[in-house]
Amino acid sequence: MPRSTIPTRDRIVKAAGKLFQAEGIRAVSVDAVAEKAGITKRTLYYHFRSKDDLIAACLETRDQPNLTLFKRWFDEADGDVANRVRAIFLNLARAARHPKWKGCGFLRTSVELVNLPGHPAIVIGRAHKRRVENWLCSIFETFRAPDDARQLARQIILLLDGSFAVVLLHRDPSYMESAGDAAAALITGSPSTI
């Protein structure tokens, strides 16, 4: 789509998202975002009150697409729930093998903003992680009591987010595959063993 037909706000968010993903939010200046978007800094501030609001907007645009992707991977997988959840991890491992893979943008942002728990991007990140957890919980409630389903969903989230961190550290996507195996084992285990 030609640049002129993309709304300016969307162009700014897209440019900022690419830069933040590649370099990190603290390393990217507002000037760099404006330049990449092909606008002036004044135009950027017309659409966003601050860099903080821009960071939050970038994460907000990733929320539903990420959850939709997880749902698609789950729906397209064969087998029982355990195997279908494992498929999410296997697809993430495949994505992590791409040389430009940088992990979870929500988690990377939370690390950069660790001293600002009320930052709008942190609020959006928490909401995203809660939506993923709630979706998993809704699946698990089809065969577990609500409290057990919630506990299982939290355990899967811990495996998911832990695998993002370890894969970034070691640059070895097989950790994500191992986390998928652990998730499947948790799902097939009885609630008393979890």
Phi, psi and omega in degrees: 000127179301145183307321185293339181268351177272127178306144185304315181301315180296322178297319179296313181298318180296314179297314180297318180301316178296315181293315180298319180295320183284322190240345185097153187288324181287331183282344185259126179271161175297324177300318180295321178295313180301316180297314181295326180280349180074037181226176175270161177297325179298319178296320178301314181287345172291324183268336181224132181294328185204170174298325178301317178294324178293318177301314180298318180297321179297315179293322180300324180289343180267345185302293184295318177301321179294314179295320178298321178295315177301315180297319180296314179300320178296312183294326183279346183282150176269161172096195183280182182301319181301315181291325181289325174290320176303323181300327177298313180296319181294321177292322176295321178297320178298316178297323182292345177281349178288135184299336181266003181297132182235011178088199183276119180297328178293317180288319179299319179295319181296327177292317181291335183247027187305329181272005183233069186298339179266002181303140182303328179289326177293320178299317179293319178299316178298317180297320178297310181299324178293322178295319177296314179300316180296321178297313178300317180301319180297327176290313184290334178293347177286345179220006178226156172296152184308315180294320178293321179296318179295316179298317179296317178300319179295320179295321179293320177299318178298318177295319181296306183290325175297321180292325174303313183295313184291323178295320176297320182293312185265346185057042182227098182298347179295338175297324178292322177295319177296321177296323176296321176296318179295320178298316179298319179296319177298318183294320182278346179286163177280153181304330181288341180265357182271000000 
